[in-house]
Amino acid sequence: MEIDQPWLPEAAEIRQGTVRLARRLRSERAGEGLSLNKLSVLGHLLRHGPMSPGALAAADHQQPQSLTRVFVELERDGLLRRVPDERDRRQSVLHLTADGRTALARDMAGRDAWLAEALGTLSETEREVLRLAARLMDRLADAPARP
């Protein structure tokens, strides 16, 4: 199948750089840290505030049932709490707890320290380009899925 997209070479280069950096950041994680699914759930709640399980799963491009166990474990560990939805008491809304914020910060600390040190080897202009690229990648991550 041939794809007529003028941005394909750039897309491959961005994907490769993103994947390599993501692997490197994963290697900087402490062994006893949270699972990637748990980090993702807590990160969504930190960035976007309280959400329903369905909305959070959709934002993470997953099915709600595939995160059910993750929600239960995070709630059991006190990292999130469920509150009945005020509009529909049959539904719940997930909230990040103070312990959840602390666990997320602790898990990110090592990777942030490594990245801060690596950024120190770049010029101010290069760091600014990466700050802009990070914002753009966040926007791209929220782009609609292909049909």
N, CA, C and O atoms as a GROMACS GRO file, in nm:
protein
  588
    1MET      N    1   0.084  -0.117   0.000
    1MET     CA    2   0.000   0.000   0.000
    1MET      C    3   0.089   0.124   0.000
    1MET      O    4   0.177   0.139   0.085
    2GLU      N    5   0.067   0.211  -0.094
    2GLU     CA    6   0.145   0.333  -0.105
    2GLU      C    7   0.073   0.447  -0.035
    2GLU      O    8  -0.047   0.466  -0.054
    3ILE      N    9   0.145   0.520   0.044
    3ILE     CA   10   0.087   0.632   0.117
    3ILE      C   11   0.138   0.760   0.053
    3ILE      O   12   0.259   0.782   0.044
    4ASP      N   13   0.046   0.845   0.009
    4ASP     CA   14   0.084   0.972  -0.051
    4ASP      C   15   0.083   1.079   0.057
    4ASP      O   16  -0.014   1.153   0.072
    5GLN      N   17   0.190   1.085   0.132
    5GLN     CA   18   0.201   1.181   0.241
    5GLN      C   19   0.339   1.246   0.232
    5GLN      O   20   0.441   1.178   0.249
    6PRO      N   21   0.344   1.376   0.208
    6PRO     CA   22   0.475   1.441   0.194
    6PRO      C   23   0.554   1.443   0.325
    6PRO      O   24   0.675   1.465   0.323
    7TRP      N   25   0.488   1.421   0.439
    7TRP     CA   26   0.555   1.430   0.568
    7TRP      C   27   0.609   1.296   0.617
    7TRP      O   28   0.658   1.287   0.730
    8LEU      N   29   0.600   1.192   0.535
    8LEU     CA   30   0.640   1.059   0.578
    8LEU      C   31   0.786   1.050   0.625
    8LEU      O   32   0.810   0.990   0.730
    9PRO      N   33   0.883   1.106   0.554
    9PRO     CA   34   1.022   1.098   0.604
    9PRO      C   35   1.038   1.167   0.740
    9PRO      O   36   1.108   1.116   0.828
   10GLU      N   37   0.975   1.283   0.757
   10GLU     CA   38   0.982   1.353   0.884
   10GLU      C   39   0.914   1.272   0.994
   10GLU      O   40   0.963   1.265   1.107
   11ALA      N   41   0.802   1.210   0.959
   11ALA     CA   42   0.730   1.128   1.058
   11ALA      C   43   0.818   1.015   1.107
   11ALA      O   44   0.820   0.986   1.227
   12ALA      N   45   0.889   0.950   1.016
   12ALA     CA   46   0.976   0.838   1.055
   12ALA      C   47   1.090   0.887   1.145
   12ALA      O   48   1.126   0.821   1.243
   13GLU      N   49   1.146   1.002   1.112
   13GLU     CA   50   1.256   1.057   1.193
   13GLU      C   51   1.206   1.095   1.333
   13GLU      O   52   1.273   1.067   1.433
   14ILE      N   53   1.090   1.159   1.341
   14ILE     CA   54   1.033   1.198   1.471
   14ILE      C   55   0.999   1.073   1.552
   14ILE      O   56   1.028   1.067   1.672
   15ARG      N   57   0.937   0.974   1.487
   15ARG     CA   58   0.905   0.849   1.557
   15ARG      C   59   1.030   0.784   1.613
   15ARG      O   60   1.032   0.742   1.728
   16GLN      N   61   1.134   0.776   1.533
   16GLN     CA   62   1.258   0.711   1.578
   16GLN      C   63   1.317   0.785   1.698
   16GLN      O   64   1.356   0.722   1.797
   17GLY      N   65   1.325   0.918   1.690
   17GLY     CA   66   1.380   0.994   1.802
   17GLY      C   67   1.295   0.981   1.927
   17GLY      O   68   1.348   0.969   2.037
   18THR      N   69   1.164   0.983   1.909
   18THR     CA   70   1.072   0.971   2.022
   18THR      C   71   1.084   0.833   2.087
   18THR      O   72   1.089   0.823   2.210
   19VAL      N   73   1.088   0.728   2.006
   19VAL     CA   74   1.098   0.592   2.059
   19VAL      C   75   1.231   0.574   2.132
   19VAL      O   76   1.234   0.515   2.240
   20ARG      N   77   1.340   0.623   2.074
   20ARG     CA   78   1.470   0.608   2.140
   20ARG      C   79   1.475   0.681   2.273
   20ARG      O   80   1.526   0.628   2.372
   21LEU      N   81   1.421   0.804   2.277
   21LEU     CA   82   1.420   0.879   2.402
   21LEU      C   83   1.329   0.810   2.505
   21LEU      O   84   1.365   0.802   2.622
   22ALA      N   85   1.214   0.761   2.461
   22ALA     CA   86   1.124   0.690   2.554
   22ALA      C   87   1.191   0.567   2.613
   22ALA      O   88   1.178   0.541   2.732
   23ARG      N   89   1.264   0.492   2.531
   23ARG     CA   90   1.337   0.374   2.581
   23ARG      C   91   1.443   0.416   2.682
   23ARG      O   92   1.459   0.354   2.787
   24ARG      N   93   1.514   0.522   2.651
   24ARG     CA   94   1.619   0.569   2.741
   24ARG      C   95   1.559   0.613   2.875
   24ARG      O   96   1.613   0.582   2.981
   25LEU      N   97   1.448   0.687   2.868
   25LEU     CA   98   1.382   0.730   2.991
   25LEU      C   99   1.332   0.611   3.071
   25LEU      O  100   1.341   0.610   3.194
   26ARG      N  101   1.278   0.509   3.003
   26ARG     CA  102   1.234   0.388   3.074
   26ARG      C  103   1.351   0.322   3.144
   26ARG      O  104   1.336   0.268   3.254
   27SER      N  105   1.469   0.324   3.081
   27SER     CA  106   1.585   0.260   3.143
   27SER      C  107   1.632   0.336   3.267
   27SER      O  108   1.704   0.279   3.350
   28GLU      N  109   1.593   0.461   3.280
   28GLU     CA  110   1.631   0.542   3.397
   28GLU      C  111   1.533   0.526   3.513
   28GLU      O  112   1.551   0.586   3.618
   29ARG      N  113   1.428   0.444   3.494
   29ARG     CA  114   1.328   0.422   3.600
   29ARG      C  115   1.384   0.331   3.707
   29ARG      O  116   1.463   0.240   3.679
   30ALA      N  117   1.342   0.357   3.829
   30ALA     CA  118   1.378   0.267   3.939
   30ALA      C  119   1.300   0.137   3.920
   30ALA      O  120   1.186   0.140   3.875
   31GLY      N  121   1.360   0.025   3.955
   31GLY     CA  122   1.298  -0.105   3.935
   31GLY      C  123   1.168  -0.124   4.011
   31GLY      O  124   1.081  -0.198   3.966
   32GLU      N  125   1.154  -0.059   4.125
   32GLU     CA  126   1.035  -0.079   4.208
   32GLU      C  127   0.926   0.023   4.179
   32GLU      O  128   0.832   0.035   4.257
   33GLY      N  129   0.936   0.096   4.069
   33GLY     CA  130   0.838   0.199   4.038
   33GLY      C  131   0.704   0.144   3.994
   33GLY      O  132   0.684   0.022   3.986
   34LEU      N  133   0.613   0.233   3.966
   34LEU     CA  134   0.478   0.198   3.921
   34LEU      C  135   0.483   0.141   3.780
   34LEU      O  136   0.574   0.171   3.703
   35SER      N  137   0.383   0.058   3.747
   35SER     CA  138   0.374   0.006   3.610
   35SER      C  139   0.344   0.122   3.515
   35SER      O  140   0.299   0.228   3.557
   36LEU      N  141   0.371   0.100   3.387
   36LEU     CA  142   0.347   0.204   3.289
   36LEU      C  143   0.198   0.240   3.283
   36LEU      O  144   0.164   0.358   3.267
   37ASN      N  145   0.109   0.141   3.295
   37ASN     CA  146  -0.035   0.170   3.296
   37ASN      C  147  -0.072   0.256   3.416
   37ASN      O  148  -0.150   0.351   3.402
   38LYS      N  149  -0.018   0.225   3.532
   38LYS     CA  150  -0.048   0.304   3.652
   38LYS      C  151   0.005   0.446   3.637
   38LYS      O  152  -0.062   0.542   3.674
   39LEU      N  153   0.126   0.459   3.584
   39LEU     CA  154   0.183   0.592   3.561
   39LEU      C  155   0.096   0.672   3.465
   39LEU      O  156   0.073   0.791   3.485
   40SER      N  157   0.048   0.606   3.362
   40SER     CA  158  -0.035   0.674   3.264
   40SER      C  159  -0.165   0.723   3.326
   40SER      O  160  -0.206   0.837   3.303
   41VAL      N  161  -0.230   0.638   3.404
   41VAL     CA  162  -0.355   0.676   3.471
   41VAL      C  163  -0.332   0.794   3.564
   41VAL      O  164  -0.405   0.894   3.558
   42LEU      N  165  -0.231   0.784   3.650
   42LEU     CA  166  -0.203   0.893   3.744
   42LEU      C  167  -0.164   1.021   3.670
   42LEU      O  168  -0.203   1.130   3.711
   43GLY      N  169  -0.089   1.007   3.563
   43GLY     CA  170  -0.048   1.123   3.484
   43GLY      C  171  -0.167   1.194   3.421
   43GLY      O  172  -0.173   1.317   3.419
   44HIS      N  173  -0.263   1.116   3.368
   44HIS     CA  174  -0.384   1.177   3.312
   44HIS      C  175  -0.460   1.255   3.420
   44HIS      O  176  -0.505   1.367   3.396
   45LEU      N  177  -0.473   1.196   3.537
   45LEU     CA  178  -0.545   1.264   3.645
   45LEU      C  179  -0.471   1.390   3.689
   45LEU      O  180  -0.534   1.490   3.722
   46LEU      N  181  -0.339   1.385   3.691
   46LEU     CA  182  -0.260   1.503   3.728
   46LEU      C  183  -0.280   1.615   3.626
   46LEU      O  184  -0.301   1.731   3.663
   47ARG      N  185  -0.272   1.581   3.498
   47ARG     CA  186  -0.281   1.682   3.392
   47ARG      C  187  -0.422   1.734   3.369
   47ARG      O  188  -0.441   1.853   3.342
   48HIS      N  189  -0.522   1.645   3.379
   48HIS     CA  190  -0.658   1.682   3.337
   48HIS      C  191  -0.759   1.689   3.451
   48HIS      O  192  -0.873   1.729   3.429
   49GLY      N  193  -0.719   1.652   3.570
   49GLY     CA  194  -0.812   1.656   3.682
   49GLY      C  195  -0.902   1.533   3.686
   49GLY      O  196  -0.883   1.440   3.608
   50PRO      N  197  -0.999   1.533   3.777
   50PRO     CA  198  -1.087   1.417   3.793
   50PRO      C  199  -1.156   1.378   3.663
   50PRO      O  200  -1.198   1.464   3.585
   51MET      N  201  -1.167   1.248   3.640
   51MET     CA  202  -1.228   1.195   3.517
   51MET      C  203  -1.303   1.068   3.548
   51MET      O  204  -1.274   0.999   3.647
   52SER      N  205  -1.400   1.036   3.465
   52SER     CA  206  -1.467   0.907   3.477
   52SER      C  207  -1.372   0.799   3.426
   52SER      O  208  -1.283   0.829   3.347
   53PRO      N  209  -1.389   0.675   3.470
   53PRO     CA  210  -1.303   0.567   3.418
   53PRO      C  211  -1.310   0.557   3.266
   53PRO      O  212  -1.208   0.534   3.201
   54GLY      N  213  -1.429   0.574   3.208
   54GLY     CA  214  -1.443   0.565   3.063
   54GLY      C  215  -1.369   0.677   2.991
   54GLY      O  216  -1.303   0.654   2.890
   55ALA      N  217  -1.381   0.799   3.044
   55ALA     CA  218  -1.312   0.912   2.981
   55ALA      C  219  -1.160   0.896   2.992
   55ALA      O  220  -1.087   0.928   2.899
   56LEU      N  221  -1.114   0.846   3.106
   56LEU     CA  222  -0.971   0.827   3.124
   56LEU      C  223  -0.920   0.719   3.028
   56LEU      O  224  -0.815   0.736   2.966
   57ALA      N  225  -0.993   0.609   3.016
   57ALA     CA  226  -0.954   0.502   2.923
   57ALA      C  227  -0.950   0.555   2.780
   57ALA      O  228  -0.857   0.525   2.705
   58ALA      N  229  -1.051   0.634   2.742
   58ALA     CA  230  -1.053   0.690   2.607
   58ALA      C  231  -0.935   0.784   2.585
   58ALA      O  232  -0.872   0.780   2.479
   59ALA      N  233  -0.903   0.866   2.683
   59ALA     CA  234  -0.789   0.958   2.672
   59ALA      C  235  -0.658   0.882   2.658
   59ALA      O  236  -0.563   0.930   2.597
   60ASP      N  237  -0.653   0.761   2.716
   60ASP     CA  238  -0.533   0.677   2.710
   60ASP      C  239  -0.538   0.579   2.594
   60ASP      O  240  -0.451   0.494   2.580
   61HIS      N  241  -0.641   0.591   2.510
   61HIS     CA  242  -0.660   0.503   2.393
   61HIS      C  243  -0.666   0.356   2.433
   61HIS      O  244  -0.606   0.270   2.368
   62GLN      N  245  -0.739   0.328   2.541
   62GLN     CA  246  -0.758   0.191   2.588
   62GLN      C  247  -0.906   0.166   2.612
   62GLN      O  248  -0.986   0.260   2.619
   63GLN      N  249  -0.942   0.039   2.626
   63GLN     CA  250  -1.078   0.002   2.662
   63GLN      C  251  -1.091   0.012   2.814
   63GLN      O  252  -0.997  -0.025   2.885
   64PRO      N  253  -1.204   0.061   2.865
   64PRO     CA  254  -1.220   0.074   3.011
   64PRO      C  255  -1.195  -0.057   3.086
   64PRO      O  256  -1.133  -0.057   3.192
   65GLN      N  257  -1.241  -0.169   3.029
   65GLN     CA  258  -1.224  -0.297   3.099
   65GLN      C  259  -1.077  -0.338   3.110
   65GLN      O  260  -1.042  -0.415   3.200
   66SER      N  261  -0.992  -0.288   3.022
   66SER     CA  262  -0.849  -0.323   3.033
   66SER      C  263  -0.780  -0.244   3.144
   66SER      O  264  -0.668  -0.276   3.182
   67LEU      N  265  -0.846  -0.141   3.196
   67LEU     CA  266  -0.788  -0.063   3.305
   67LEU      C  267  -0.857  -0.090   3.439
   67LEU      O  268  -0.816  -0.034   3.541
   68THR      N  269  -0.959  -0.173   3.440
   68THR     CA  270  -1.034  -0.198   3.563
   68THR      C  271  -0.943  -0.242   3.677
   68THR      O  272  -0.951  -0.187   3.787
   69ARG      N  273  -0.858  -0.340   3.652
   69ARG     CA  274  -0.767  -0.389   3.756
   69ARG      C  275  -0.672  -0.280   3.802
   69ARG      O  276  -0.642  -0.269   3.921
   70VAL      N  277  -0.623  -0.198   3.708
   70VAL     CA  278  -0.533  -0.088   3.741
   70VAL      C  279  -0.603   0.011   3.835
   70VAL      O  280  -0.545   0.055   3.934
   71PHE      N  281  -0.728   0.046   3.802
   71PHE     CA  282  -0.805   0.137   3.888
   71PHE      C  283  -0.822   0.079   4.028
   71PHE      O  284  -0.805   0.149   4.127
   72VAL      N  285  -0.855  -0.050   4.035
   72VAL     CA  286  -0.876  -0.116   4.164
   72VAL      C  287  -0.746  -0.113   4.246
   72VAL      O  288  -0.749  -0.083   4.366
   73GLU      N  289  -0.635  -0.146   4.183
   73GLU     CA  290  -0.507  -0.148   4.255
   73GLU      C  291  -0.465  -0.008   4.301
   73GLU      O  292  -0.417   0.009   4.413
   74LEU      N  293  -0.484   0.092   4.216
   74LEU     CA  294  -0.449   0.228   4.254
   74LEU      C  295  -0.537   0.277   4.369
   74LEU      O  296  -0.491   0.347   4.458
   75GLU      N  297  -0.665   0.240   4.365
   75GLU     CA  298  -0.755   0.278   4.474
   75GLU      C  299  -0.716   0.205   4.603
   75GLU      O  300  -0.714   0.265   4.710
   76ARG      N  301  -0.686   0.077   4.591
   76ARG     CA  302  -0.645  -0.002   4.708
   76ARG      C  303  -0.519   0.056   4.771
   76ARG      O  304  -0.505   0.056   4.894
   77ASP      N  305  -0.428   0.104   4.688
   77ASP     CA  306  -0.301   0.160   4.737
   77ASP      C  307  -0.314   0.306   4.780
   77ASP      O  308  -0.216   0.368   4.823
   78GLY      N  309  -0.435   0.362   4.769
   78GLY     CA  310  -0.458   0.499   4.813
   78GLY      C  311  -0.406   0.605   4.719
   78GLY      O  312  -0.389   0.721   4.758
   79LEU      N  313  -0.379   0.567   4.594
   79LEU     CA  314  -0.323   0.663   4.498
   79LEU      C  315  -0.431   0.736   4.419
   79LEU      O  316  -0.407   0.842   4.362
   80LEU      N  317  -0.549   0.678   4.415
   80LEU     CA  318  -0.665   0.747   4.360
   80LEU      C  319  -0.787   0.710   4.442
   80LEU      O  320  -0.786   0.611   4.515
   81ARG      N  321  -0.891   0.790   4.430
   81ARG     CA  322  -1.015   0.758   4.499
   81ARG      C  323  -1.130   0.777   4.403
   81ARG      O  324  -1.127   0.864   4.315
   82ARG      N  325  -1.232   0.694   4.422
   82ARG     CA  326  -1.354   0.703   4.342
   82ARG      C  327  -1.458   0.782   4.420
   82ARG      O  328  -1.477   0.762   4.540
   83VAL      N  329  -1.524   0.871   4.349
   83VAL     CA  330  -1.631   0.951   4.409
   83VAL      C  331  -1.752   0.935   4.318
   83VAL      O  332  -1.739   0.944   4.196
   84PRO      N  333  -1.870   0.913   4.376
   84PRO     CA  334  -1.989   0.904   4.290
   84PRO      C  335  -2.007   1.032   4.209
   84PRO      O  336  -1.989   1.142   4.262
   85ASP      N  337  -2.043   1.018   4.083
   85ASP     CA  338  -2.068   1.132   3.996
   85ASP      C  339  -2.192   1.206   4.047
   85ASP      O  340  -2.296   1.143   4.072
   86GLU      N  341  -2.183   1.337   4.062
   86GLU     CA  342  -2.295   1.415   4.115
   86GLU      C  343  -2.415   1.415   4.022
   86GLU      O  344  -2.529   1.425   4.068
   87ARG      N  345  -2.391   1.404   3.890
   87ARG     CA  346  -2.501   1.405   3.793
   87ARG      C  347  -2.563   1.268   3.775
   87ARG      O  348  -2.683   1.256   3.752
   88ASP      N  349  -2.481   1.164   3.786
   88ASP     CA  350  -2.530   1.027   3.765
   88ASP      C  351  -2.466   0.940   3.872
   88ASP      O  352  -2.352   0.895   3.856
   89ARG      N  353  -2.536   0.915   3.979
   89ARG     CA  354  -2.483   0.841   4.094
   89ARG      C  355  -2.442   0.698   4.060
   89ARG      O  356  -2.373   0.634   4.139
   90ARG      N  357  -2.483   0.647   3.944
   90ARG     CA  358  -2.440   0.512   3.903
   90ARG      C  359  -2.296   0.512   3.854
   90ARG      O  360  -2.231   0.408   3.852
   91GLN      N  361  -2.247   0.630   3.815
   91GLN     CA  362  -2.111   0.645   3.763
   91GLN      C  363  -2.018   0.693   3.874
   91GLN      O  364  -2.062   0.745   3.977
   92SER      N  365  -1.889   0.674   3.852
   92SER     CA  366  -1.791   0.726   3.947
   92SER      C  367  -1.693   0.816   3.874
   92SER      O  368  -1.677   0.811   3.752
   93VAL      N  369  -1.628   0.900   3.952
   93VAL     CA  370  -1.524   0.989   3.901
   93VAL      C  371  -1.396   0.957   3.979
   93VAL      O  372  -1.398   0.943   4.101
   94LEU      N  373  -1.286   0.944   3.906
   94LEU     CA  374  -1.158   0.912   3.967
   94LEU      C  375  -1.084   1.042   4.001
   94LEU      O  376  -1.076   1.133   3.919
   95HIS      N  377  -1.031   1.047   4.123
   95HIS     CA  378  -0.956   1.163   4.170
   95HIS      C  379  -0.816   1.119   4.211
   95HIS      O  380  -0.801   1.014   4.274
   96LEU      N  381  -0.716   1.196   4.177
   96LEU     CA  382  -0.579   1.172   4.222
   96LEU      C  383  -0.568   1.215   4.368
   96LEU      O  384  -0.612   1.324   4.404
   97THR      N  385  -0.511   1.130   4.452
   97THR     CA  386  -0.492   1.165   4.593
   97THR      C  387  -0.355   1.229   4.612
   97THR      O  388  -0.271   1.228   4.521
   98ALA      N  389  -0.333   1.284   4.730
   98ALA     CA  390  -0.201   1.340   4.764
   98ALA      C  391  -0.095   1.230   4.755
   98ALA      O  392   0.015   1.254   4.706
   99ASP      N  393  -0.129   1.109   4.804
   99ASP     CA  394  -0.034   0.997   4.793
   99ASP      C  395  -0.007   0.962   4.647
   99ASP      O  396   0.105   0.924   4.612
  100GLY      N  397  -0.108   0.975   4.564
  100GLY     CA  398  -0.089   0.949   4.421
  100GLY      C  399   0.006   1.050   4.358
  100GLY      O  400   0.091   1.014   4.277
  101ARG      N  401  -0.009   1.177   4.396
  101ARG     CA  402   0.083   1.282   4.346
  101ARG      C  403   0.226   1.252   4.390
  101ARG      O  404   0.321   1.267   4.313
  102THR      N  405   0.239   1.211   4.517
  102THR     CA  406   0.372   1.182   4.571
  102THR      C  407   0.434   1.062   4.498
  102THR      O  408   0.552   1.066   4.462
  103ALA      N  409   0.356   0.957   4.477
  103ALA     CA  410   0.407   0.837   4.408
  103ALA      C  411   0.447   0.871   4.265
  103ALA      O  412   0.550   0.824   4.217
  104LEU      N  413   0.367   0.952   4.198
  104LEU     CA  414   0.398   0.991   4.061
  104LEU      C  415   0.526   1.074   4.058
  104LEU      O  416   0.612   1.051   3.973
  105ALA      N  417   0.538   1.170   4.148
  105ALA     CA  418   0.659   1.254   4.154
  105ALA      C  419   0.783   1.169   4.184
  105ALA      O  420   0.888   1.189   4.123
  106ARG      N  421   0.770   1.074   4.277
  106ARG     CA  422   0.882   0.987   4.312
  106ARG      C  423   0.924   0.904   4.191
  106ARG      O  424   1.044   0.886   4.166
  107ASP      N  425   0.825   0.852   4.117
  107ASP     CA  426   0.856   0.769   4.001
  107ASP      C  427   0.923   0.849   3.891
  107ASP      O  428   1.009   0.798   3.819
  108MET      N  429   0.885   0.975   3.876
  108MET     CA  430   0.941   1.058   3.769
  108MET      C  431   1.076   1.120   3.806
  108MET      O  432   1.150   1.162   3.717
  109ALA      N  433   1.108   1.126   3.932
  109ALA     CA  434   1.226   1.200   3.978
  109ALA      C  435   1.356   1.154   3.911
  109ALA      O  436   1.434   1.238   3.866
  110GLY      N  437   1.380   1.025   3.905
  110GLY     CA  438   1.505   0.976   3.847
  110GLY      C  439   1.517   1.009   3.700
  110GLY      O  440   1.623   1.049   3.652
  111ARG      N  441   1.407   0.992   3.628
  111ARG     CA  442   1.408   1.023   3.485
  111ARG      C  443   1.425   1.172   3.462
  111ARG      O  444   1.497   1.215   3.372
  112ASP      N  445   1.358   1.252   3.544
  112ASP     CA  446   1.371   1.397   3.530
  112ASP      C  447   1.514   1.442   3.560
  112ASP      O  448   1.566   1.531   3.494
  113ALA      N  449   1.577   1.380   3.660
  113ALA     CA  450   1.715   1.415   3.694
  113ALA      C  451   1.809   1.382   3.579
  113ALA      O  452   1.895   1.462   3.543
  114TRP      N  453   1.792   1.261   3.520
  114TRP     CA  454   1.877   1.225   3.407
  114TRP      C  455   1.856   1.322   3.291
  114TRP      O  456   1.952   1.369   3.230
  115LEU      N  457   1.728   1.350   3.261
  115LEU     CA  458   1.698   1.437   3.148
  115LEU      C  459   1.750   1.578   3.172
  115LEU      O  460   1.801   1.642   3.080
  116ALA      N  461   1.738   1.629   3.294
  116ALA     CA  462   1.788   1.763   3.325
  116ALA      C  463   1.940   1.769   3.303
  116ALA      O  464   1.992   1.867   3.250
  117GLU      N  465   2.008   1.664   3.344
  117GLU     CA  466   2.153   1.660   3.323
  117GLU      C  467   2.186   1.656   3.174
  117GLU      O  468   2.277   1.725   3.129
  118ALA      N  469   2.113   1.574   3.098
  118ALA     CA  470   2.136   1.565   2.954
  118ALA      C  471   2.104   1.698   2.885
  118ALA      O  472   2.175   1.739   2.793
  119LEU      N  473   1.997   1.765   2.929
  119LEU     CA  474   1.962   1.894   2.870
  119LEU      C  475   2.071   1.998   2.895
  119LEU      O  476   2.087   2.091   2.817
  120GLY      N  477   2.145   1.982   3.003
  120GLY     CA  478   2.254   2.074   3.034
  120GLY      C  479   2.364   2.073   2.931
  120GLY      O  480   2.444   2.167   2.926
  121THR      N  481   2.370   1.971   2.848
  121THR     CA  482   2.473   1.963   2.744
  121THR      C  483   2.430   2.036   2.616
  121THR      O  484   2.508   2.048   2.522
  122LEU      N  485   2.305   2.084   2.614
  122LEU     CA  486   2.252   2.152   2.496
  122LEU      C  487   2.256   2.303   2.515
  122LEU      O  488   2.265   2.353   2.627
  123SER      N  489   2.249   2.372   2.404
  123SER     CA  490   2.243   2.519   2.410
  123SER      C  491   2.103   2.563   2.452
  123SER      O  492   2.009   2.484   2.449
  124GLU      N  493   2.090   2.689   2.492
  124GLU     CA  494   1.959   2.743   2.529
  124GLU      C  495   1.862   2.732   2.411
  124GLU      O  496   1.744   2.700   2.431
  125THR      N  497   1.910   2.758   2.291
  125THR     CA  498   1.824   2.748   2.172
  125THR      C  499   1.776   2.604   2.152
  125THR      O  500   1.658   2.581   2.123
  126GLU      N  501   1.866   2.508   2.169
  126GLU     CA  502   1.826   2.368   2.154
  126GLU      C  503   1.724   2.328   2.261
  126GLU      O  504   1.628   2.257   2.232
  127ARG      N  505   1.744   2.374   2.384
  127ARG     CA  506   1.648   2.343   2.490
  127ARG      C  507   1.512   2.405   2.460
  127ARG      O  508   1.409   2.343   2.485
  128GLU      N  509   1.511   2.526   2.406
  128GLU     CA  510   1.384   2.592   2.371
  128GLU      C  511   1.314   2.516   2.258
  128GLU      O  512   1.192   2.500   2.260
  129VAL      N  513   1.391   2.469   2.160
  129VAL     CA  514   1.332   2.389   2.052
  129VAL      C  515   1.268   2.263   2.110
  129VAL      O  516   1.158   2.224   2.069
  130LEU      N  517   1.334   2.199   2.205
  130LEU     CA  518   1.278   2.079   2.267
  130LEU      C  519   1.153   2.111   2.349
  130LEU      O  520   1.058   2.032   2.351
  131ARG      N  521   1.152   2.225   2.418
  131ARG     CA  522   1.031   2.265   2.492
  131ARG      C  523   0.913   2.281   2.397
  131ARG      O  524   0.803   2.236   2.426
  132LEU      N  525   0.937   2.346   2.285
  132LEU     CA  526   0.832   2.364   2.184
  132LEU      C  527   0.790   2.228   2.128
  132LEU      O  528   0.671   2.200   2.113
  133ALA      N  529   0.888   2.144   2.096
  133ALA     CA  530   0.857   2.011   2.042
  133ALA      C  531   0.775   1.929   2.141
  133ALA      O  532   0.685   1.855   2.101
  134ALA      N  533   0.806   1.940   2.269
  134ALA     CA  534   0.731   1.866   2.371
  134ALA      C  535   0.584   1.908   2.370
  134ALA      O  536   0.495   1.823   2.378
  135ARG      N  537   0.559   2.038   2.361
  135ARG     CA  538   0.420   2.086   2.357
  135ARG      C  539   0.349   2.035   2.232
  135ARG      O  540   0.232   1.997   2.238
  136LEU      N  541   0.419   2.036   2.119
  136LEU     CA  542   0.360   1.987   1.995
  136LEU      C  543   0.334   1.836   2.002
  136LEU      O  544   0.231   1.789   1.952
  137MET      N  545   0.425   1.761   2.063
  137MET     CA  546   0.404   1.616   2.075
  137MET      C  547   0.285   1.586   2.165
  137MET      O  548   0.212   1.490   2.141
  138ASP      N  549   0.266   1.666   2.269
  138ASP     CA  550   0.146   1.650   2.352
  138ASP      C  551   0.020   1.670   2.268
  138ASP      O  552  -0.076   1.594   2.281
  139ARG      N  553   0.021   1.772   2.182
  139ARG     CA  554  -0.095   1.795   2.095
  139ARG      C  555  -0.115   1.679   2.000
  139ARG      O  556  -0.228   1.634   1.978
  140LEU      N  557  -0.007   1.629   1.943
  140LEU     CA  558  -0.017   1.516   1.851
  140LEU      C  559  -0.070   1.392   1.920
  140LEU      O  560  -0.147   1.315   1.862
  141ALA      N  561  -0.030   1.372   2.045
  141ALA     CA  562  -0.076   1.254   2.120
  141ALA      C  563  -0.227   1.257   2.140
  141ALA      O  564  -0.289   1.152   2.158
  142ASP      N  565  -0.287   1.376   2.138
  142ASP     CA  566  -0.431   1.390   2.156
  142ASP      C  567  -0.507   1.392   2.022
  142ASP      O  568  -0.629   1.407   2.021
  143ALA      N  569  -0.435   1.379   1.910
  143ALA     CA  570  -0.501   1.380   1.780
  143ALA      C  571  -0.593   1.259   1.766
  143ALA      O  572  -0.566   1.154   1.824
  144PRO      N  573  -0.701   1.273   1.691
  144PRO     CA  574  -0.794   1.160   1.673
  144PRO      C  575  -0.723   1.039   1.610
  144PRO      O  576  -0.631   1.054   1.530
  145ALA      N  577  -0.770   0.921   1.648
  145ALA     CA  578  -0.715   0.797   1.593
  145ALA      C  579  -0.759   0.783   1.448
  145ALA      O  580  -0.862   0.837   1.408
  146ARG      N  581  -0.683   0.711   1.372
  146ARG     CA  582  -0.721   0.683   1.232
  146ARG      C  583  -0.837   0.586   1.233
  146ARG      O  584  -0.844   0.498   1.319
  147PRO      N  585  -0.929   0.601   1.137
  147PRO     CA  586  -1.044   0.509   1.131
  147PRO      C  587  -1.001   0.368   1.095
  147PRO      O  588  -1.084   0.278   1.086
   0.00000   0.00000   0.00000
